Amino acid sequence: MKTRSLILCALLLAGCAGEKPQHAPAERQTPLTKAPPQKVSQAWSMFTENAASHYGVDERLITAIISVESGGNPTVVSRSNAVGLMQIKASTAGREVYRAQGRHGQPSGSELRDPAKNIDIGTAYLRILQSKQLAGIRDPETLRYATIVSYANGAGALLRTFSSDRQRAIAMINDLTPQEFYQHVHDKHPAAQAPRYLWKVTTAYRTI
């Protein structure tokens, strides 16, 4: 009996040691965590619906990004100081959204930890990517793939894998099927995590 109790204690301690701490930073390289996409969708649907409608962005894409970036945890802060549900960096995406909205500065940490505001800012950034940097991509599926990659690693890095000239890069993208574009990201993107991120968000998207 005593031996069995000791084994049970050891197993429990091993399980605790294997768990991630509550405040561990979210890493884009990790698998889907904390909540499956469908549960994330249910938890934040009121905010994602409003943002999707306001900015004209696919709600499933918003939810898929939330699922991969934070697992639906609004308090997560990464090592690179990306904050909240959509893991927004105030000094980059946050500042760009503020500028597009005619506002000065950048979002505060408390603003980005607010689920409604985080989703609004993240969705506004998706809209900027689609309507400006990636404007002209005709196929909706290819545009979704390009948006996912650009959200994580920037539109410039993606477009430069085709050409240093934006218009030529867009034309080259339009010559590819969605499957060919997906493979191009896998083969040519300079960021090693880009293909994995694209796969994770696309997998989440298809399960919602």
Residue pairs with C-beta under 8 A, 6 or more apart in sequence:
20 33
23 75
23 77
25 76
25 77
25 78
25 79
26 33
26 69
26 70
26 71
26 73
26 76
26 77
26 78
26 82
26 87
27 78
27 79
28 68
28 69
28 87
28 152
28 193
28 196
28 197
29 193
29 196
31 200
32 67
32 68
32 71
32 200
32 203
32 204
33 71
34 70
34 71
34 72
34 73
35 43
35 67
35 71
35 72
35 73
36 67
36 207
37 63
37 64
37 67
37 204
37 205
37 207
37 208
38 207
38 208
39 72
40 63
40 66
40 67
40 71
40 72
41 48
41 60
41 63
41 208
43 72
44 63
44 66
44 72
44 85
44 115
44 119
47 115
47 116
47 119
47 120
48 59
48 62
48 63
48 66
48 119
48 123
49 59
50 116
50 120
51 57
51 59
51 62
51 119
51 120
51 122
51 123
51 124
52 58
52 59
52 62
52 123
54 120
54 123
55 123
55 124
55 126
55 127
56 127
57 123
57 126
57 127
57 130
58 144
60 205
60 208
61 126
61 144
61 147
61 148
61 201
61 205
62 86
62 119
62 122
62 123
62 126
63 204
63 208
64 201
64 202
64 204
64 205
64 208
65 86
65 122
65 126
65 148
65 151
65 201
66 72
66 85
66 86
66 119
66 122
67 201
67 204
68 197
68 200
68 201
68 204
69 82
69 85
69 86
69 87
70 76
70 84
70 85
70 86
70 87
72 85
73 85
74 84
74 85
74 113
74 114
74 115
74 118
75 84
75 113
76 83
76 84
76 85
76 87
77 83
77 84
78 87
80 89
81 89
81 90
82 88
82 89
83 89
83 90
83 109
83 112
83 113
83 118
84 112
84 113
84 114
84 115
84 118
85 115
85 118
85 119
85 122
86 118
86 119
86 121
86 122
86 123
88 94
88 107
88 112
88 118
88 121
88 122
88 125
90 106
90 107
90 108
90 109
90 112
91 106
93 121
93 122
93 125
94 106
94 107
94 112
94 121
95 105
95 106
96 125
96 128
97 107
97 121
97 124
97 125
97 128
98 104
98 105
98 106
98 107
100 124
100 128
101 124
107 117
107 121
111 117
111 118
111 121
112 118
112 121
125 151
126 147
126 151
129 147
129 150
129 151
129 155
130 143
130 147
133 150
133 155
133 156
133 159
133 166
134 143
134 146
134 147
134 150
134 155
134 170
135 170
136 167
136 170
136 171
136 174
137 143
137 146
137 170
137 173
137 174
138 174
139 174
139 177
139 178
141 178
142 173
142 174
142 176
142 177
142 178
142 181
144 205
145 178
145 181
145 182
145 185
145 198
145 202
146 155
146 158
146 173
146 181
148 197
148 198
148 201
148 202
149 158
149 185
149 189
149 194
149 197
149 198
150 158
152 191
152 193
152 194
152 197
153 189
153 191
153 193
153 194
153 197
157 189
157 190
157 191
157 194
158 185
158 189
158 194
159 166
159 169
159 170
160 169
161 184
161 185
161 188
161 189
161 190
162 168
162 169
162 172
162 173
162 184
163 169
163 172
173 181
176 184
182 198
185 194
185 195
185 198
186 195
186 198
189 195
